[in-house]
Each structure stands twice: as C-alpha cells, then as structure tokens.
Amino acid sequence: MGQSKARQERQAMSVLEEAVKDQPPRDLSSNSFWSSLASPKLVAAPMVRHTDLPCRMLYRKYGAQLAYTSMIDSDRFIAASVEERGKYFSTTADDRPLIAQFGATNAHDFVGAAQLLQASVDAVCLNMDCPQRRAAQQGFGAYLMRDNAEEVYNIVRRASRELKVPVVCKIRLLALAPPTVGNGYKSIPRVSATIDFCKRLQDEGCAMIAIHGRTIDMSNSGASCRDNKNHRPVYPSDYDAINAIQKHLKIPVVANGDMRSMADIKTCLETTGADAAMVATELLYNPLLFSNPPNSGRQVVKPIQQLKNAAEYLFMCSKYGGYTPETLKSHLVDSIIVPCLSPERKREMIPFGEGVETRDDAERRLLEITILLSSVCGGENKCVALVDVE
C-alpha cells in the first residue's frame, strides 16, 4: 500500500470526523421501522445451511429478539416452483420479527424474489457480507459491494420504491488496498469510503445497515484467519470503524463480529455506538448465549449440553418443520456436536452426517452419537431427552 493512499485516507477521515464533531447521538425514537421491530438489541445473524425455521425458533426461545433467514439465492428462488420455494423459505406466526436475506447481482432478481415472500417478513436484506468463493465467482455478497457499487445503489433504490416492506443491507468494510505479503495479507479498512457507501445506501432508501467489521480478506471463517490456540480471529472486528460509520447515519446500525459472550456484546455496543449486536458463529456453538446473565463471560458448553441442544433442535424440527436434509446435517454434525470435540473426534464424527434425510434419521443418528460420546459425557448421556423437549 502506497503512503499516498494512507495519507489520503487520514485526510478524508479528518474531514469526516470534523463534520460530525458536535453532532448529537442518533435518535431512533421516531424511527417507525425500528419501532416495528420492537427496538431489538440481540440479533441472530443469517447463516447458510443453519438459520432455518427450527433453528430460528430455538434462538428465539433463548433470547434472540430479531432473526434472519439463511441467504436465499434470488434467481433460484424466482425459478423454483411453489413447492420448491418451501425448501428455501418457511416461517410461522411466532417467527417474528423476521428479515429474509437474499443474494443477488441485480435489481430485477432481488426485487422479484423479495416480492414473492414480502407478505411473510418484516424486511428484506441485500447480502453484501458473504466472502466465500462462490460469492466471488458469481459476483454477489461482499464482491457486489466491492466491485459494483452502482448496481448496489440501483438495487436498494428499486427495492425501496417497489416493495411493501423495508429493504436493509448487511455489509463489510471496504479495503484501502489489496492485501500484500508485507502486511501479512491483511488489507487496511478504508473507513472513509465505507462511510460514503453507507450514506449513499441511506439516501437510496436503505432502512437499516448491519456492519461486519472486517474486509473481505479478513473473513473469520477458516483456520488461516484464526489463532487456533485461543480460537480467536487473527483479524478482530473493527469496532472503531463501525463507531465512525454510525455517527454519519440516521438509520439503525447493527454491529457484527467477535461476540462470544454477553460481556462481549456489552463491549461491542458501548464501543461501536450501534443500536443492536448481531451474533453468528457463537450461536452455533451455544444457542443459549442470549439467555446468559448480563456481563457474563463465555460459557464453555460441555458435550452433554451439546447433545441436549441437538435434541432441542430436533424437537423444533418436529414442531415447526421448515428444515432440509442439508440443514439437518449441518446442525447435527457441524454446528452443535462437533465444536466441542478434538480434531480426532471430529474426523470420527463426520460419517454421522451421511444418510440423514429426515428428522427420524437425525434422531437415530443422535442416539448413536450419544452412545459414542458416552465416555466424553462421563455417563451423563442418559439424561439427554431425544424428543419432546419443552
């Protein structure tokens, strides 16, 4: 990264900071959209193959005040039959407030897909956070934000005019320059450009912005971006950047990244000045997070509790439906049981995701896993209720 770019960023931020120096904090008391959501503080993030209906209801039971669907591919949703759309989206009367998230590369697909389910949600979200390879190949998610800002503005503009529900966005930080060997392949956030981007979103009709405080290459998924000893991201979410951004906006701001406990959530809200905190991967490990006492530290979830969590998810599947073989596998192996195991145990557990097509398959597999883990659980597995968890 050249010194000139760094200097330009400092100068730009100096001007932006001066512009809001004496500005009072944002007041959302008259924001009708935020009020319609009951001014949530604890938000369950959208997660691919995880935040299906039973998962959302599990999170809501333990304190989530707002939830998102998993990302729905707009073009696939439009092309699907009515029956097939049920695999992408399902809900129930108790599943509110709810935001449906879409991946899209153009306004036609985003608006068209959103119109098909807008009567069942409180808002629709344009995904500009996903950093995965598929997003890069197809040009959606964080790559749409980075490479095609004008189309983003067009999507938000059309959606805000043509839909009956508000449009919201989930973004990452823009980068000042591509990552290089010299800085450990870590890009530097370009906060000034992200502020300008968010202000334009607001002007085009965006009703709320959720901000993941990392750039694309700082993705917190994958061993290369994690300190494996402490299980902490090597590149922490930039709360100072989120704080700088929210000062320039009048709409609600939700902060995302690095919250593993209620104490972390408090720190995030205080540091960022955001209106709510959005938690993702920690909820996969501990669905009960939001029910923990305020200011409490990270809870170590024992294997026996992981099994109970899995059983409760299966109960939600039985009660509400709305799951697929893919989400069953993800919850059974990746999200609830595997996180508490050693690498050797994880490899041992992988086959248990194969052949799971129905809730009954998952229940039988959970019983097998319970028996397998009896040594880890110290014999406590007998108290795991596999069905009818109230």
Buried (B, 14 or more C-beta within 10 A) or exposed (E): BEEEEEEBBEEBBEEBEEEEEEEEEBEBEEBEBBEBBEBBBBBBBBBBBBBBBBBBBBBBBBBBBBBBBBBBBBBBBBEBEEEEBEBBBBBBEEBBBBBBBBBBBBBBBBBBBBBBBBEBBBBBBBBBBBBBEEBBEBBBBBBBBBEBBEBBBBBBBBBBEBBEBBBBBBBBBBBBBEBEEEEEBBBBBBBBBBBBBBBBBBEBBBBBBBBBBBBBBBBBEEEEBBEEEEEEBBBEBBBEBBBBBBBBBEBBBBBBBBBBBBBBBBBBBEEBBBBBBBBBBBBBBBBBBBBBEEEBEBBEBBBBBBBBBBBBBBBBBBBBBBBBBBBBBBBBBBBBBBBBBEEEBBEEBEEBBEEBEEBEBBBBBBBEBBEBBBEBBEEBBEEBEBEEBE
